[in-house]
């Protein structure tokens, strides 16, 4: 619809010698209507987050009595942050460190495994490669949460539940990561380069670590980022695997804190503390995404275009 | 290439694949197999655990709680997924046309909710939905409208659809946008010489060109829809009657395993869920490929 309207705003020129150049310039022409529609939609995505920020600056009383999208009567952000970090002897910091530990170890591990496997599928032909890759593709369809319950039972008989391993080990498997790295490696590492290295007498291992790995960088960052986010945001797995408060990641910790404050028990956390904790918890990922956007956007393009 | 070198290369390739497959076998295949095994047994009050064959699966297909959960998932697939992907496609095309001001900032801001953990998103929307104190209540009162109760039994499913849409439009948009960016510009020039407008260009050139990317987003959305868990788990406290035990199949499996302690039946539900997802994804893939052949 908007495209039609912009078309009306810029009527097609009569064919002439300058036609092609004019059309080229035409592509960059701005549309006011599209700009308005676009930014109205952006509000939908951004207003809840503005609410979250505003609410984290409010006292518990102001939270429910002042307008959600503006500051309250008192500016309580720093007092709230102080509350977040002192609640139950600073358990919030502990949760944050757990989240960082679980997600970085999982992301690095998953990326290494996926890169090696994806590279092998892209660059070598070996007996069984088609079947193995088909199994991995099929695994993308299996919901990880459907695996979580049997994994819990197996871990529980191996006495691994309620340890960091219970969250990290299942997160090391990223079938989609293997798929993405295979697609990426097929183009990023030219066969001619590998042949040249072979002629120079380099072994296959050496070619991978010294030559190919460098070219796989953007693909690896994408896989790492997405496994990082998946583990950082995971709720189901740590919820069933962990029960001691000191091992919880932020997601489960915050959800528990919210439940206790909603239930209104004795020494419960205030709503403002929960909301400020939630606000602080999203900052690291937002920063990582903004900082690494060049990488994940090209990496995603690979999966989307060739998938 | 001589045989010795070939054999050596095979060994190297297996070496690269092995670490992944070792973890894959223990963390993926083994639980899956175990789940399948468990699903054929049942824990009876008298006589303990016994083999029941497909009994748990028969039970699942006669269990209204499970079937209603599947029904809700079907509603999400039919209503929420098209809306979400439609918006994602619209934004991707709008950004790609370069006709809106501040496209780069808009792209990042639309994507931003994806970086918010699901738990935080649900928790936040839970506050926003509050009829008396929430933002939606405040806004409707300011407009002189009676505030709707988004957490009521009849609206909770739609409120959850809204949360998912909010969180994932940007992610899908980025996948489609990245695909659009990789279309060779010569194709546009050819279309423009033919006098095609922007709308026509999007419909006849851009959308067909990014079909693989769209297929990817559809498959991911199907998988995601069957796995919905965070929303019911976190909202059940503020909407206790709106969210029964079997609200979604995944939430049901969790409740069966950890609340009802019926592990065998939970395993059957989890196994069944994976099976349903594979079938639905396959059907989606097949039907979209068929369209491609036709066009």
Interface residues (C-beta under 8 A of the other chain):
Chain A: X1 X2 X3 X4 X6 X7 X12 X20 X23 X27 X28 X29 X30 X31 X34 X35 X37 X38 X39 X41 X42 X44 X45 X46 X47 X48 X49 X51 X52 X55 X63 X64 X67 X68 X69 X112 X113 X114 X116 X117 X119 X120 X121 X124 X126 X127 X129 X132 X136 X138 X139 X140 X141 X142 X143 X144 X145 X146 X147 X149 X150 X151 X152 X153 X154 X169 X170 X172 X173 X175 X178 X204 X205 X208 X229 X232 X233 X235 X236 X239 X240 X250 X251 X252 X254 X255 X258 X259 X262 X263 X271 X274 X275 X278 X281 X282 X285 X286 X288 X289 X290 X293 X297 X298 X300 X301 X303 X304 X305 X306 X307
Chain B: X8 X9 X10 X12 X13 X14 X15 X16 X17 X19 X20 X21 X23 X24 X26 X27 X28 X30 X31 X32 X34 X35 X38 X87 X91 X94 X97 X98 X99 X100 X101 X102 X103 X106 X108 X109 X110 X111 X112 X113 X114 X115 X116 X117 X118 X119 X120 X123 X124 X125 X127 X128 X133 X134 X135 X138 X166 X169 X170 X174 X175 X176 X178 X179 X181 X182 X188 X189 X192 X193 X195 X197 X198 X199 X201 X202 X210 X212 X213 X215 X216 X219 X223 X226 X227 X229 X230 X233 X234 X237 X238 X250 X253 X254 X257 X258 X263 X266 X267 X270 X271 X273 X274 X277 X278 X281
